[in-house]
Amino acid sequence: MNEINVDQLLLQMRTMAEKAQGLNVSVPATGETSDFSTLLKSSIDKVNDMQMQAGDMAKRFDAGDETIALSDVMINLQSASVSFQAMLQVRNRLVSAYQDIMNMSI
């Protein structure tokens, strides 16, 4: 069975989100440790920001803003959708791992 390193997965999600937004991507050193809840919250916040930005851009395009191209709207909506789906898969894995741990006999 494949083992998934949750910290690595969250780091990859963050990196993908930053690349999609065009931000400068910084990778923390391997010796650096972070609190899991902080990493999870920041990843969820970034996905939420992507969703909000894509929705705002779509609304502005619908309102007739000529500075926004349809292709940009579609790319942002798809990027937000992909990051949401990745976050959903992480959540499903975490729930599954929790259920497996709770079903273990002591």
CYANA upper distance limits for C-alpha pairs under 8 A (distance plus 0.5 A):
  4 ILE  CA      9 LEU  CA      7.98
  5 ASN  CA      9 LEU  CA      6.79
  6 VAL  CA     10 LEU  CA      6.58
  6 VAL  CA     90 VAL  CA      8.49
  7 ASP  CA     11 LEU  CA      6.59
  7 ASP  CA     36 PHE  CA      7.99
  7 ASP  CA     39 LEU  CA      8.32
  8 GLN  CA     12 GLN  CA      6.66
  9 LEU  CA     13 MET  CA      6.71
  9 LEU  CA     90 VAL  CA      8.49
 10 LEU  CA     14 ARG  CA      6.64
 10 LEU  CA     39 LEU  CA      7.60
 10 LEU  CA     40 LEU  CA      7.61
 10 LEU  CA     43 SER  CA      7.30
 11 LEU  CA     15 THR  CA      6.59
 11 LEU  CA     27 VAL  CA      8.44
 12 GLN  CA     16 MET  CA      6.60
 13 MET  CA     17 ALA  CA      6.66
 13 MET  CA     43 SER  CA      7.64
 13 MET  CA     83 SER  CA      7.61
 13 MET  CA     86 ALA  CA      7.79
 13 MET  CA     87 MET  CA      8.23
 14 ARG  CA     18 GLU  CA      6.62
 14 ARG  CA     43 SER  CA      6.53
 14 ARG  CA     46 LYS  CA      7.96
 15 THR  CA     19 LYS  CA      6.58
 15 THR  CA     25 VAL  CA      6.72
 15 THR  CA     26 SER  CA      8.37
 15 THR  CA     27 VAL  CA      8.48
 16 MET  CA     20 ALA  CA      6.56
 16 MET  CA     83 SER  CA      8.31
 17 ALA  CA     21 GLN  CA      6.76
 17 ALA  CA     46 LYS  CA      7.52
 17 ALA  CA     47 VAL  CA      7.72
 17 ALA  CA     50 MET  CA      8.23
 17 ALA  CA     79 SER  CA      8.48
 17 ALA  CA     83 SER  CA      7.36
 18 GLU  CA     22 GLY  CA      6.56
 18 GLU  CA     23 LEU  CA      5.59
 18 GLU  CA     24 ASN  CA      7.49
 18 GLU  CA     25 VAL  CA      6.63
 19 LYS  CA     23 LEU  CA      6.42
 19 LYS  CA     24 ASN  CA      7.93
 19 LYS  CA     25 VAL  CA      7.26
 20 ALA  CA     76 ASN  CA      8.50
 20 ALA  CA     79 SER  CA      7.11
 21 GLN  CA     50 MET  CA      8.39
 28 PRO  CA     32 GLU  CA      7.07
 34 SER  CA     38 THR  CA      7.70
 34 SER  CA     39 LEU  CA      7.43
 35 ASP  CA     39 LEU  CA      6.89
 36 PHE  CA     40 LEU  CA      6.59
 37 SER  CA     41 LYS  CA      6.49
 38 THR  CA     42 SER  CA      6.57
 39 LEU  CA     43 SER  CA      6.66
 40 LEU  CA     44 ILE  CA      6.69
 41 LYS  CA     45 ASP  CA      6.54
 42 SER  CA     46 LYS  CA      6.65
 43 SER  CA     47 VAL  CA      6.78
 44 ILE  CA     48 ASN  CA      6.59
 44 ILE  CA     87 MET  CA      7.84
 45 ASP  CA     49 ASP  CA      6.59
 46 LYS  CA     50 MET  CA      6.73
 47 VAL  CA     51 GLN  CA      6.76
 47 VAL  CA     80 ALA  CA      7.35
 47 VAL  CA     83 SER  CA      6.66
 47 VAL  CA     84 PHE  CA      6.71
 47 VAL  CA     87 MET  CA      8.29
 48 ASN  CA     52 MET  CA      6.65
 49 ASP  CA     53 GLN  CA      6.55
 50 MET  CA     54 ALA  CA      6.57
 50 MET  CA     76 ASN  CA      8.28
 50 MET  CA     79 SER  CA      8.30
 50 MET  CA     80 ALA  CA      5.84
 51 GLN  CA     55 GLY  CA      6.60
 51 GLN  CA     77 LEU  CA      7.97
 51 GLN  CA     80 ALA  CA      5.74
 51 GLN  CA     81 SER  CA      8.15
 52 MET  CA     56 ASP  CA      6.52
 53 GLN  CA     57 MET  CA      6.57
 53 GLN  CA     76 ASN  CA      8.41
 54 ALA  CA     58 ALA  CA      6.66
 54 ALA  CA     73 VAL  CA      7.30
 54 ALA  CA     76 ASN  CA      5.77
 54 ALA  CA     77 LEU  CA      5.73
 54 ALA  CA     80 ALA  CA      7.29
 55 GLY  CA     59 LYS  CA      6.68
 55 GLY  CA     77 LEU  CA      7.92
 56 ASP  CA     60 ARG  CA      6.68
 57 MET  CA     61 PHE  CA      6.64
 57 MET  CA     68 ILE  CA      8.08
 57 MET  CA     73 VAL  CA      6.67
 58 ALA  CA     62 ASP  CA      6.61
 58 ALA  CA     73 VAL  CA      6.34
 59 LYS  CA     63 ALA  CA      6.61
 60 ARG  CA     64 GLY  CA      7.02
 60 ARG  CA     65 ASP  CA      6.08
 60 ARG  CA     68 ILE  CA      8.21
 61 PHE  CA     65 ASP  CA      5.69
 61 PHE  CA     66 GLU  CA      7.82
 61 PHE  CA     68 ILE  CA      6.56
 61 PHE  CA     69 ALA  CA      8.08
 61 PHE  CA     70 LEU  CA      7.89
 61 PHE  CA     73 VAL  CA      8.09
 68 ILE  CA     72 ASP  CA      7.41
 68 ILE  CA     73 VAL  CA      7.86
 69 ALA  CA     73 VAL  CA      7.05
 70 LEU  CA     74 MET  CA      6.72
 71 SER  CA     75 ILE  CA      6.59
 72 ASP  CA     76 ASN  CA      6.62
 73 VAL  CA     77 LEU  CA      6.61
 74 MET  CA     78 GLN  CA      6.60
 75 ILE  CA     79 SER  CA      6.56
 76 ASN  CA     80 ALA  CA      6.59
 77 LEU  CA     81 SER  CA      6.63
 78 GLN  CA     82 VAL  CA      6.58
 79 SER  CA     83 SER  CA      6.72
 80 ALA  CA     84 PHE  CA      6.59
 81 SER  CA     85 GLN  CA      6.65
 82 VAL  CA     86 ALA  CA      6.70
 83 SER  CA     87 MET  CA      6.66
 84 PHE  CA     88 LEU  CA      6.60
 85 GLN  CA     89 GLN  CA      6.75
 86 ALA  CA     90 VAL  CA      6.87
 87 MET  CA     91 ARG  CA      6.74
 88 LEU  CA     92 ASN  CA      6.69
 89 GLN  CA     93 ARG  CA      6.70
 90 VAL  CA     94 LEU  CA      6.68
 91 ARG  CA     95 VAL  CA      6.66
 92 ASN  CA     96 SER  CA      6.60
 93 ARG  CA     97 ALA  CA      6.57
 94 LEU  CA     98 TYR  CA      6.60
 95 VAL  CA     99 GLN  CA      6.65
 96 SER  CA    100 ASP  CA      6.66
 97 ALA  CA    101 ILE  CA      6.71
 98 TYR  CA    102 MET  CA      6.65
 99 GLN  CA    103 ASN  CA      6.64
100 ASP  CA    104 MET  CA      6.98
